[in-house]
Each structure stands twice: as structure tokens, then as C-alpha cells.
Amino acid sequence: MKKNVISLALAVVFGTALQAGNPVDGEKKTVKTESSTVTWKAYKVTGSHTGTVNLNSGSLEFEAGKLIGGEFEVDMTSLISTDLEGEYKGKLEGHLKSDDFFGVETHPTSKLVFTNVTASGKNSYEVTGDLTIKGITKPITFDVSIYGSKATATLKVDRAEYNVRYGSGSFFENLGDKTIYDEFDLVVDLEF
């Protein structure tokens, strides 16, 4: 009996000590892809175009209520234009999906993985992540705001870094009013 009590006491002491030594994992929250949106806006000398692209999957990781990580995959085959209709809409979407731009047949997904998250305010964070487009991964820094079960972010992406060359003044000279600017915006609204 005395031996059983000592064994039980040792098990409790060592079990508690082992539990205390293991950090509590962060809470991973899955993003609701059907109610989250990714809107893009690209600019050219003579105007701009807007559209959307769908999330395949996404998650945000929290610890003690603070954002500490995230990971997202985008379905590049879902890329559409929302500012055009009919024939011009189809032509633009086809061109954006072609090898001139995002080459979605070869690269059907893009990915973003948070590598560093720093609180910058009550509900705000500065995030650095690895963004992969067309199989090329580059770091990107942007701000994220979290309100309850919603998050928003605006990213400015330089397409030239991902070998998206068509109409780029960084790769071609004398394009004049055919120039398409390298930077495009992504506005992300997430629900989780």
C-alpha cells in the first residue's frame, strides 16, 4: 500500500513537471474559404483592372489571443476579372491565366506562409511571409488587422519578382501606353 502511494505521488509530481515543461501549442483557426475574399487590382498607363481569386485553404494561428502565424493557398485557376463583361472579360482572363502572366496550367496554386508576426497595435500586426507565385518564393511584408473572427490585409505585390513579364517596363523598353505596372494590390478579407 505504502509503495502504491509513493508510486502514485511520483507519477503525479513527474507527470505535472513534464506537462509544465511542454509549451501550450497555439490555437489554429481554419479560414472559411467560401465567405473570405481575395480581390486584386492591377494598373496600367491607361487605367486598371480588378478581379478576384479564390482561396483553396487557409489558417491563422493564435497564442494567448495574439496572431502568431498563418498559411494560405490560392487557386490561381479561379482568377477572374470583375470590371469587364463578355468577350473582353474572357480575353483578359485567358491572358492572365496564360504563360504571359501566371501560367496557371503549370502553376495552379500560389501560397503564402507567415514567417514573422509582430504586434503593431491593439488589433494590428506587421507580418512578413514567404509568397510563392509561379514556383518562385520571395519575402513580402504587409499589415493585418483582426477584429473578432475577421481579418483584413492589403498586400502590394511586385510581379517582376515572380517572372511575370508581360508588358512590364522592368523587362521591355518603349512600351509607351501599353505599359502594365509591376505592382498590383491584393485586398484580403478573411472569416474564420
Backbone as a ProteinNet text record, in pm:
[ID]
protein_1_A
[PRIMARY]
MKKNVISLALAVVFGTALQAGNPVDGEKKTVKTESSTVTWKAYKVTGSHTGTVNLNSGSLEFEAGKLIGGEFEVDMTSLISTDLEGEYKGKLEGHLKSDDFFGVETHPTSKLVFTNVTASGKNSYEVTGDLTIKGITKPITFDVSIYGSKATATLKVDRAEYNVRYGSGSFFENLGDKTIYDEFDLVVDLEF
[TERTIARY]
83.4	0	86.4	189.7	279.2	353.5	390.9	462.4	372.6	244.2	149.8	129.2	121.5	104.2	226.2	346.3	470.6	475	440.4	440.2	342.7	223.4	123.1	171.8	233	285.3	394.5	485.5	592.5	534	433.8	370.7	306.4	237.8	173.9	278.9	385.7	490.2	560.2	604.5	676.8	584.2	461.1	363.7	335.6	318.9	296	418.4	536.2	659.7	676.7	645.6	656.8	555.8	433.4	332.2	373.7	428.7	469.6	583.6	666.7	778.7	737.4	621.3	574.2	495.5	538.8	463.6	325.9	229.6	95.5	98.4	52.5	50.6	-46.6	-18.6	-109.2	-240.1	-341	-471.6	-477.4	-500.5	-508.2	-654.3	-685.2	-822.4	-828.4	-915.7	-931.8	-1013.5	-965.5	-1034.9	-1151.5	-1266.3	-1385.1	-1368.1	-1322.9	-1289.5	-1410.8	-1529.8	-1649.2	-1696.3	-1659.4	-1702.3	-1584.9	-1467.2	-1349.6	-1324	-1265.3	-1240.9	-1097.7	-1046.9	-918.5	-947.1	-933.6	-959.5	-826.9	-807	-684	-716.6	-616.8	-628	-491.6	-490.2	-366.5	-378.5	-265	-263.4	-181.4	-229	-155	-159.5	-81.7	-73.8	-212.6	-294.4	-425	-541.1	-513.3	-623.3	-588.7	-687.6	-666.8	-770.7	-748.4	-844.7	-855.7	-973.8	-994.6	-1056.4	-1041.3	-1098.6	-1081.7	-1108.1	-1094.8	-1022.1	-976.7	-917.8	-959.2	-985.2	-1037.5	-928.3	-956	-869.1	-904.2	-802.4	-822.2	-830.6	-742.1	-735.1	-663	-681.4	-611.8	-632.1	-535.3	-548.1	-466.4	-512.1	-439.9	-410.7	-293.3	-255.4	-242.9	-301.1	-302.6	-242.5	-183.7	-138.4	-174	-244.2	-290.7	-367	-445.3	-527	-452.9	-323.1	-242.1	-205.2	-208.8	-171.2	-22.6	9.2	149.8	187.9	89.1	122.7	4.1	31.7	-73.6	-19.1	-109.3	-71.6	-192.7	-171	-280.9	-240.3	-337.6	-316	-426.8	-388.9	-481.8	-496.3	-618.9	-649.4	-635.1	-520.6	-494.4	-584.9	-640.1	-730.3	-863.8	-892.5	-1018.7	-1009.1	-894.5	-870.1	-970.4	-1045.2	-1141	-1130.6	-1181.5	-1194.3	-1336.9	-1350.8	-1484.8	-1521.9	-1429.3	-1457.9	-1492.7	-1490.3	-1523	-1635.5	-1697.1	-1801.6	-1778.1	-1842	-1842.6	-1706.4	-1684.8	-1564.9	-1437.3	-1439.2	-1318.1	-1282.8	-1385.4	-1364.1	-1294.1	-1347.2	-1289	-1146.2	-1120.3	-984.6	-886.8	-925.9	-836.6	-809.2	-913.2	-896.1	-806.5	-828	-743.8	-599	-577.9	-441.6	-373.2	-445.5	-387.5	-351.5	-428	-401.1	-292.6	-257.1	-157.2	-15.7	80.6	220.4	272.9	205	244.5	237	141.8	123.6	148.3	42.7	55.9	69.7	59.2	83	13.1	-119.3	-193.2	-199.5	-175.6	-174.1	-56.6	57.1	177	179.2	125.5	129.2	-13.3	-94	-234.8	-259.4	-157.2	-174.3	-61	-91.1	8.8	-5.1	100.3	98.7	162	110.8	167.8	181.9	302.6	329.6	392.8	328.6	382.7	513.7	615.1	743.8	773	709.9	730.3	606.6	560.3	444.1	479.7	462.6	491.2	368.6	323.7	209.8	250	160.9	190.2	82.3	-15.4	-124.8	-218.6	-331.1	-425.2	-473.4	-515.5	-565.6	-484.1	-364.4	-284.6	-152.5	-107.9	16.7	92.4	224.8	308.8	353.5	325.6	354.1	455.4	551.3	640.6	612.5	602.6	574.6	647.1	649.6	704.8	589.2	590	486.5	542.8	471.3	513.5	413.8	464.8	387.6	471.9	412	482.7	605.9	598.1	708	824.2	810.3	916	870.9	955.8	922.8	1006.4	938.4	1003.7	937.6	1013.2	951.1	866.1	760.8	672.7	628.5	618	575.2	448.8	352.7	223.5	160.1	51.2	-19.5	-146.7	-177.7	-300.1	-374.8	-506	-591.8	-689.7	-710.7	-800.1	-908.7	-1034.3	-1149.3	-1242.1	-1242.5	-1325.9	-1284	-1375.6	-1345.1	-1321.2	-1276.4	-1245.7	-1106.1	-1042	-908.7	-905.1	-831.6	-814	-666.4	-626.4	-488.4	-486.5	-391.6	-366.9	-220.5	-195.9	-59.9	-30	89.4	137.2	242.6	212.9	299.2	368.2	499.3	576.5	586.6	508.8	502.6	635.9	720.8	850.1	936.4	918	994.9	955.7	840.4	789.9	790.8	872.1	888.8	757.8	674.5	553.1	589.3	632.6	699.6	611.1	499.8	423.7	393.7	430.8	401.2	472.8	577.1	648.1	761.2	761.3	869.4	1001.7	999.7	1123	1196	1124.4	1184.4	1189.7	1096.2	1086.5	1089.1	1157.3	1165.7	1060.8	1032.6	947	807	747.7	611.4	506.7	547.2	455.2	328.6	211.9	85.9	41.3	124.5	97.4	159.9	230.9	298.1	197.2	221.9	144.6	238.8	196.9	284.6	313.1	432.2	473.4	395.7	365	296.3	146	89.3	-55.6	-95.3	-220.7	-270.3	-356.4	-345.6	-437.2	-504	-634.8	-711.2	-776.8	-742.3	-785.8	-878.2	-998.6	-1094.5	-1123.3	-1086.3	-1098.3	-1201.9	-1271.3	-1355	-1303.2	-1300.2	-1250.2	-1331.4
-119.9	0	124.4	125.7	240.3	259.4	146.9	151.8	211.9	177	229.5	379.7	425.8	569	646	592.9	659.9	661.6	551.7	545.4	646.2	653.5	748.6	891.4	921.7	1056.4	1092.4	998.9	1024.6	1046.5	966.9	982	1119.2	1164.4	1295.9	1406.3	1397.2	1500.6	1506.5	1389.7	1390.2	1419.6	1370.7	1399.8	1548.2	1615.2	1759.3	1834.1	1787.8	1853.7	1842.6	1725.4	1708.1	1794.7	1803.6	1889.2	2034.2	2079.6	2219.1	2252.6	2152.9	2177	2184	2132.5	2136.6	2264.8	2346.6	2469.3	2436.8	2520.5	2503.2	2546.5	2459.1	2491.6	2605.3	2681.8	2789.1	2732.6	2815.7	2775.8	2807.6	2704.4	2721	2735.5	2843.4	2868	2858.2	2770.7	2749.3	2863.6	2914.6	3021.9	2962.2	3030.2	2989.3	3040.2	2952.1	2994.4	3044.8	2990	3030	3171.3	3222.7	3358	3456	3413.1	3500.4	3542.5	3661	3710.2	3759	3738.6	3795.4	3873.3	4004.5	4092.8	4148.4	4146.9	4201.9	4327.1	4415.2	4533.5	4556.7	4558.8	4578.6	4709.1	4773.7	4907.1	4910.3	4989.4	5014.5	5163.8	5209.1	5352.5	5409	5332.9	5383.8	5345.4	5289.3	5254.7	5141.9	5058.2	4947.7	4839.5	4723.9	4614.3	4558	4504.5	4442.2	4304.2	4223	4090	4018.4	3889.9	3809.1	3679.4	3613.5	3480.7	3410.7	3279.5	3206.3	3143.3	3133.8	3059.6	2911.2	2825.3	2680.8	2645.1	2707.7	2678.2	2791.6	2796.8	2898.7	2876.2	2923	2916.1	3028.3	3070.4	3167.9	3100.9	3130.2	3069.1	3177.8	3149.7	3244.5	3179.2	3260.6	3217	3327.5	3291	3387.5	3502.7	3469.5	3569.2	3657.3	3634.2	3715.1	3633.5	3698.2	3633.4	3597.3	3470.7	3430	3361.9	3327.7	3260.1	3250	3203.4	3183	3115.9	3051	2983.9	2979	3008.9	3018	2960	2899	2853.2	2911.5	2969.1	3033.8	2948.9	2936.3	2863.9	2960	2957.5	3051.3	3026.1	2905.5	2877	2950	3000.8	3071	3221.2	3267.3	3409.5	3463.8	3567.1	3629	3781.3	3844.3	3989.9	4025.8	4130.9	4175.4	4310.9	4371.4	4503.8	4498.9	4379.8	4365.9	4263.7	4266.2	4168.9	4114.6	4003.4	3948.3	3908.8	3940.6	3899.6	3952.4	4079.4	4138.7	4074.7	4038.7	3969.1	3835.2	3758.3	3628.3	3638.9	3740.8	3759.8	3794.2	3886.2	3924.7	3805.8	3733.4	3618.5	3512.2	3484.9	3388.1	3432.4	3562.1	3613.8	3608.2	3645.1	3641.5	3498.8	3400.7	3260.8	3198.5	3266.6	3213.4	3230	3172.7	3183.2	3326.5	3416.6	3557.9	3617.1	3567.4	3617.6	3506.2	3439	3349.9	3201.9	3163	3025.4	2922.2	2936.5	2855.1	2707.2	2672.2	2530.4	2461	2527.9	2473.7	2505.8	2620.4	2668.2	2698.5	2594.6	2616.3	2677.7	2682.2	2741.8	2838.8	2931.6	3019.4	3001.9	3038.3	3010.6	3126.1	3148.4	3247.1	3180.6	3184.7	3128.9	3238.6	3271.9	3373.4	3323	3408.7	3372.5	3455.8	3573.4	3658.8	3746.9	3754.3	3837	3923.1	4055.3	4149.1	4235.7	4241.9	4328.5	4473.4	4549.2	4690.5	4781.1	4722.6	4797	4698.7	4750.8	4664.7	4546.4	4571.3	4466	4454.9	4511.6	4521.6	4448.1	4394	4318.1	4350.5	4355.5	4360.7	4217.6	4169.2	4030.2	4025.2	3937.5	3903.1	3758.2	3730	3593.9	3559.9	3431.3	3383.3	3365.4	3444.3	3437.6	3361.1	3256.9	3176.7	3196	3245.6	3262.5	3203.5	3121.2	3056.8	2980.3	2920.6	2841.1	2922.4	3054.7	3143.3	3197.2	3183.7	3228.5	3350.1	3455.6	3579.5	3628.7	3698	3753.9	3875.9	3894.2	4009.9	4054.1	4184.9	4238.9	4321.4	4305	4372.5	4380.2	4456.1	4472	4387.8	4332.3	4255	4314.9	4331.9	4376.8	4264.1	4240	4133	4194	4161.5	4207.4	4088.7	4032.4	3916	3799.1	3750.2	3636	3679.3	3804.1	3856.4	3916.2	3905.7	3964.2	4030.7	4141.1	4208.9	4238.7	4239.4	4272.7	4329.2	4417.3	4468.1	4444.4	4374.7	4343.1	4412.6	4464.1	4521.6	4423.5	4361.9	4257.5	4309.9	4286.9	4323.4	4199.6	4197	4078.5	4047.7	4148.8	4127.2	4030	4026.8	3935.5	3789.5	3766.6	3631.4	3594.7	3666.4	3640	3653.9	3748.7	3781.8	3906.2	3884.8	3988.7	4066.8	4013.5	4072.3	4220.4	4305.3	4448.6	4523.2	4462.3	4523.7	4614.2	4738	4830.8	4787.2	4694.7	4642.5	4549.3	4491.9	4395.7	4444.9	4536.5	4580.4	4732.7	4785.1	4930	4975.5	5103.4	5168.2	5107.6	5071.8	5018.5	5129.2	5250.5	5363.8	5337.2	5365.2	5348.9	5202.2	5109.9	4965.5	4910.5	4996.6	4951.9	4912.7	4796.9	4749.9	4758.6	4827	4846.9	4714	4705.4	4581.4	4553.5	4655.7	4633.3	4619.6	4519.9	4506.4	4487.5	4519.2	4512	4388.5	4331	4226.7	4274.9	4275.4	4310.9	4182.1	4141.4	4012	4034.8	3977	3980.8	3836.8	3802.5	3665.2	3651.4	3538.1	3498.2	3364.4	3348.8	3222.2	3181.2
0	0	0	91.6	101.2	-31.2	-94.8	-221.3	-330.6	-330.9	-429.4	-412.4	-287	-260.2	-307.8	-281.4	-326.2	-478.9	-542.2	-688.6	-747.5	-687.3	-732.5	-714.6	-600.1	-573.8	-673.7	-702.6	-800.4	-940	-976	-1107.7	-1121.2	-1016.9	-1019.6	-1030	-947.2	-947.4	-1083.1	-1134.1	-1261.1	-1378.6	-1372.9	-1477.9	-1485.6	-1371.2	-1367.6	-1417.1	-1377.1	-1419.9	-1570.7	-1626.1	-1770.9	-1843.7	-1792.8	-1855.8	-1851	-1738.8	-1724.2	-1819.4	-1853.2	-1943	-2088.9	-2123.7	-2261.7	-2285.8	-2382.7	-2408.1	-2465.8	-2438.3	-2492.6	-2638.1	-2725	-2866.9	-2893	-3002.8	-3041.4	-3093	-3097	-3147.7	-3296.3	-3378	-3522.7	-3561.6	-3632.5	-3675.8	-3828.1	-3875	-4018.8	-4078.5	-4190.3	-4260.9	-4339.1	-4332.4	-4408.6	-4551.7	-4639.8	-4776.4	-4853.7	-4825	-4900.8	-4866.2	-4749.4	-4711.4	-4701.4	-4743.9	-4746.7	-4890.9	-4910.1	-5046.1	-5063.5	-5183.7	-5225.1	-5353.1	-5345.2	-5459	-5509.1	-5640.3	-5697.1	-5778.8	-5786.6	-5871.8	-5935	-6067.3	-6142.8	-6222.1	-6243.4	-6302.3	-6430.2	-6524.9	-6648.2	-6674.7	-6771.1	-6800.8	-6830.8	-6900	-6943.6	-6852.1	-6733.5	-6643.2	-6548.6	-6519.3	-6426	-6451.7	-6392.4	-6394.4	-6253.9	-6220.5	-6090.7	-6109.8	-6006.2	-6011.5	-5879.2	-5882.2	-5761.3	-5793.6	-5687.9	-5694.7	-5565.5	-5572.9	-5457.2	-5372.1	-5244.4	-5153.8	-5160.7	-5172.1	-5157.3	-5010.3	-4931.5	-4788.6	-4718.7	-4587.7	-4510	-4362.5	-4285.7	-4140.2	-4077.5	-3961.6	-3880.3	-3747.5	-3693.1	-3566.1	-3459.5	-3344.9	-3233.3	-3109.5	-3025.3	-2894	-2796.1	-2690.8	-2590.8	-2657.8	-2761.4	-2829.9	-2928.1	-2947.2	-3038.2	-3161.6	-3278.2	-3403.6	-3399.7	-3433.5	-3437.1	-3568.7	-3653.7	-3778.1	-3871.3	-3991.4	-4089.3	-4213.3	-4285.7	-4409.6	-4501.4	-4630.6	-4726.2	-4859.9	-4928.2	-5064.6	-5150.6	-5265.6	-5357.3	-5483.3	-5531.7	-5655.3	-5772.8	-5839	-5948.2	-6069.4	-6081.4	-6193.3	-6177.2	-6056.5	-6030.6	-6058.7	-6104.4	-6129.6	-6231.9	-6192.7	-6285.2	-6278.7	-6382.2	-6388.9	-6349.2	-6268.2	-6228.5	-6289.1	-6364.4	-6419.9	-6569	-6629.6	-6771.1	-6787.4	-6906	-6937.6	-7077.8	-7106.7	-7241.5	-7294.7	-7421.7	-7494	-7428.1	-7385	-7326.9	-7193.1	-7116.6	-6989.4	-7015	-7110.4	-7144.1	-7193	-7276.2	-7329.5	-7217.8	-7128.4	-7019.9	-6927.7	-6889.9	-6800.9	-6864.1	-6991.9	-7062.4	-7066.8	-7090.9	-7098.1	-6961	-6855.6	-6721.1	-6678.7	-6726.4	-6691	-6778.6	-6888.8	-6982	-6926.2	-6999.1	-6957.4	-6964.6	-7038.2	-7039.3	-6898.4	-6818.3	-6682.7	-6579.7	-6533.5	-6418.1	-6452.5	-6577.7	-6619.3	-6532.5	-6519.4	-6421.9	-6457.6	-6583.5	-6617.8	-6549.6	-6548.1	-6482.7	-6333.7	-6296.3	-6156.9	-6110.4	-6080.7	-6047.5	-5909.3	-5824.8	-5691.8	-5661	-5573.1	-5512.5	-5362.4	-5288.5	-5145.1	-5068.1	-4947.7	-4855.5	-4718.9	-4663.8	-4531.3	-4446.1	-4333.5	-4243.5	-4182.8	-4181.4	-4119.8	-3995.4	-3984.5	-3867.8	-3848.2	-3723.9	-3691.6	-3571.9	-3586.1	-3477.7	-3453	-3328.3	-3295.1	-3318.2	-3385.7	-3412.6	-3354.9	-3288.1	-3226	-3159.7	-3108.6	-3035.7	-3119.5	-3241.6	-3329.7	-3458.2	-3458.4	-3580.5	-3566.8	-3680.7	-3684.1	-3811.9	-3801.6	-3920.7	-3946.1	-4065.9	-4099.8	-4213.6	-4200.1	-4310.5	-4343.9	-4472.6	-4514	-4641.4	-4672.2	-4798.4	-4895.3	-5003.3	-5106.3	-5226.1	-5268.5	-5383	-5496.8	-5609.9	-5733	-5845.6	-5930.1	-6042	-5993.9	-5876.6	-5823.8	-5768.6	-5766.4	-5714.8	-5579.8	-5478.4	-5342.8	-5305.4	-5262.3	-5219.8	-5090.9	-5005.1	-4884.3	-4917.2	-4838.5	-4854	-4714.6	-4694.6	-4565	-4584.9	-4492.7	-4503.1	-4365.2	-4354.3	-4227.3	-4227.1	-4110.6	-4090.3	-3972.4	-3986.4	-3876.5	-3844.3	-3714.6	-3669.3	-3582.6	-3615	-3536.2	-3516.2	-3397	-3368.6	-3453.8	-3538.3	-3624.8	-3769.6	-3786.6	-3919.8	-3921.7	-4037.6	-4056.4	-4193.1	-4203.3	-4331.1	-4352.6	-4478.2	-4513.3	-4654.3	-4680.1	-4814.6	-4846	-4955.6	-4996.8	-5127.8	-5141.5	-5266.8	-5319.3	-5434	-5489.1	-5614.6	-5624.3	-5742.4	-5832	-5938.7	-6025.5	-6092.7	-6112.2	-6177.2	-6096.9	-5964.1	-5879.6	-5901.9	-5965.6	-5988	-6137.2	-6213.8	-6356	-6434.6	-6393.1	-6467.6	-6548.4	-6673.6	-6751	-6847.9	-6889.5	-6999.7	-6974.3	-7070.1	-7063.3	-6952.1	-6895.1	-6782.5	-6831	-6782.5	-6812.9	-6752	-6657.9	-6598.3	-6694.5	-6790.8	-6882.5	-7026.7	-7062.4	-7201.2	-7209.5	-7313	-7333.2	-7434.8	-7432.5	-7532.7	-7543.9	-7431.1	-7432.5	-7438.5	-7400.5	-7404.9	-7325.7	-7388.5	-7315.9	-7306.2	-7351.9	-7337.4	-7208.8	-7135.9	-7014.3	-6906.2	-6845.9	-6730.9	-6610.6	-6506.8	-6391.4	-6321.1	-6263.2	-6197.9	-6070.6	-5994.4	-5867.1	-5886.2	-5818.6	-5812.7	-5667	-5637.4	-5499.3	-5479.4	-5360.8	-5315.4	-5188.8	-5187.6	-5066.4	-5018.2	-4896	-4843.6	-4725.3	-4732.2	-4621	-4582.3	-4460.2	-4412	-4303.3	-4301.1	-4189.2	-4140.1	-4006.8	-3952.1	-3830.7
[MASK]
++++++++++++++++++++++++++++++++++++++++++++++++++++++++++++++++++++++++++++++++++++++++++++++++++++++++++++++++++++++++++++++++++++++++++++++++++++++++++++++++++++++++++++++++++++++++++++++++

